[in-house]
Amino acid sequence: MSYTSVPHLSTEHQEWLKALDFYDNELDILEKRLAEVASKNTGIEAMKAVEHFQNQFIIQRNTIDELQHNINEHVHKAMLDAKD
């Protein structure tokens, strides 16, 4: 059986959370760009494509939220294990 030190695990958790924050910020930028495109292209086909991308952004944000929750849950469990 192999063991990982708590500080090492904590560092990994922080790296994962920072990466997820980065991708969340990237989605903000992409949403702003999509809004610009939508304002310039008001045709039905363009609006369908805009809606498709908006839905994809929602899916990606939900995934980021789930991952952040799972990481934070794992941090909590690791802390409890370390206490024991």
N, C-alpha and C positions, 0 to 999 in steps of 0.2 A: 504494500500500500504506500502511496506517495502522499506527502503533506505539503501544503502551501502555507507560507507564513501569513499572518493577518495583515501586516503592513503591505506585503506584496499584493494581496487580494484587494486591499483598500485602494491601492494605486490603480489596479486594473479597473475596478469599479468606476473610479473617477475618470479614467481615460474613456471608458464606454459612455459615461454620461456626457462628457465633453463632446464626443463625436456625435451623439444624438442631438445635442444642442446646436452643433454646427449644421446638421442636416435640417433641423427645424428652422434655423435662420435662412438657409438656402431656399426652403419652401416659401418663406416670407417674400424673398426677392423674386422668386418665380411667379408668385401670385400677383405682385405689383406689375410685373412685365405682362402677365396675362391680362390684367385689367387695362393696360395700355393698348394691347392688341384688340381687345373687345371694344374699346371706345372708338377705334379707327375702322373696325370691320363689323358692321351691324347686320350683315346678311344672315339668313337662316342657317346656312351651312357653317358659317363662322361661329355662330352662337352655339350650334351643336358641338363643335370642336371645343369651344370654351367650356361648356358644361362638362364635357368629358374630362378635360384637364382639372376642372374644379373638383370633380368627383375623385379623381386620382389623388389630388392633394389631401382631400379628407381621409382617404384610405391610408395614405402615407403618415399623416399626423396621428391617426388612431394607432398605427403600428408603432410609431415612436413613443406614444404614451404608454402602450402596453409594455414595451421593452424597458422604459424608464421605471415603470412600476415593478417589473420583474427583477430588475437590478437592485432597486431599493429594498425589495422583499428579501433578496439574497443577502444583502448587506446586513439586514436585521438578523436573519437566521445565522449568519456567520458570527456576528457579535454574541449571540446567545450561546452558540457552540463554544466560542472562545472563553466565555464565562465559566462554562461547565468544565 
